[in-house]
Amino acid sequence: MTAVSCLSLISPVGYCAASTAAAVRASIAAFAALPYRDINGEPIRGASIEVIPGEIRGRDRLAALARLAIDQVDPSLGDQLPWGDLPLILCAREPDAHGARMNGILSDLRYRNGAPIAGGRSGHIAAGQISAFAAIEQSRKILRESSVEGCLIMAIDSLIDTRALNWLDRHKRLKTSEQTDGVIPGEAACLSLVTRKALFDSHVTVRGVGLAMETATVLSEEPSRADGLTEALRLALQEAGIAMHDVDWRLSDVAGESFAFEELALAQMRLVRRVRPEQLVWLAADCMGDCGAAAGLIQFAVAEQAFTRGYAPGTIAALHGSSLHGGRAAAIITH
């Protein structure tokens, strides 16, 4: 078992995990017209972080998100950590995804005491929405093979980018006045700590993780059977030692496209073997849009707040991740 604690979460609906989770719980959205237009000349709606000026774009915007995430770490948590000694895994979008790159983005980042945020064995995982799940799996491997106290995971992404928006629009994946089956762009940054046992009261316990691949994606012509997501869920459930009907509620990175909703429902149907009350599904994207590589870690943070503050609709949650080019992931968590 592994503990995951959110140290910082910056989103369009809050500058900490508690406020972001409260917005998701209350279905408070942060969508507004962006300073970009679609191919028909209409303003694009999205969810941006207001404290970062609109003129800051590209790699500079990602760097600003990273800096903000470090600045907002709660000192009561951050001051207890050996900054500079903990490996850090950076979660990023896929290598061929359109948008700014993060090369060297962490090199100048320092905690408030001046220590670098990344220690030895640091690296990055460029797998889009499933990056956080893969990073937790990598963190568990590091913790098994070394004596480090924990691993840091930072997930940063922004679809508030000319190249990303243009690609989404040209491939009819951007939600507009004419294309309703699409995503709303968002952005976020999240920093979490993975440890062998919980160091802080606020945390989630990872009971199982599953990673798989899907050949039928939103970009392909193949009919979807949700094979990849079903396999990822099956592996996570198997490690946790439970069945799908034991899960009380679910969180997902589904961001508005019907393909993703159908895949999510189909994966559940293929695994449920016993009738049970409906499993609620929480979608952070309903409030802050598609946050790309940050979407996975956001799920862990929102679930952590729900468990810690006592409003979770059950004791066992299933998290889901689906990347553009077929990566699928799932995790089973409890408090």
Secondary structure as UniProt FT lines:
FT   STRAND          2..11
FT   TURN            12..13
FT   HELIX           17..26
FT   STRAND          32..37
FT   TURN            39..40
FT   STRAND          43..46
FT   TURN            50..51
FT   TURN            54..55
FT   HELIX           58..71
FT   HELIX           75..78
FT   TURN            79..80
FT   TURN            83..85
FT   STRAND          88..92
FT   TURN            95..96
FT   TURN            103..108
FT   TURN            112..113
FT   TURN            120..121
FT   STRAND          123..126
FT   HELIX           128..130
FT   HELIX           131..145
FT   STRAND          150..158
FT   HELIX           162..170
FT   TURN            171..172
FT   STRAND          187..195
FT   STRAND          204..213
FT   TURN            218..219
FT   HELIX           227..240
FT   HELIX           244..246
FT   STRAND          249..252
FT   HELIX           258..271
FT   STRAND          280..283
FT   HELIX           285..288
FT   HELIX           292..294
FT   HELIX           295..309
FT   STRAND          317..322
FT   TURN            324..325
FT   STRAND          327..334
//
